[in-house]
Amino acid sequence: LVAQISTIVSVEEWAARTGVSRRVLERRFQSSLGRSPHAMIQHERVERAKSLLTTTDLAVGIIAERCGFQSNERLTVNFRESVGVPPATYRRDSRAKSG
């Protein structure tokens, strides 16, 4: 399921792939997981970004693109909300811990 989530662009696409309406998908997610499909997509994008930040030297803008964010700024905003620090700080801190 996670591999599929990382390739999904929108909630509408996810609903279409699962054969239900967007609203049905949202209700099922909320009742089962306590969060929206959009929140799940954003979470998986941030997790992918975390992985790329710690395992590659790719520029943050490239990572944003590879993770499905519309811009470096959108990645930074979502990343900071989720992780508490911007991507560059996360990368620096994770490298300091491992090195």
Protein Blocks (a to p, Z undefined) as FASTA:
>chain_A
ZZmmmmpmbfklmmmmnopafklmmmmmmmmnopafklmmmmmmmmmmmmmmmmmccdfk
lmmmmnopabfklmmmmmmmmnopafklmmmmmmmmmZZ
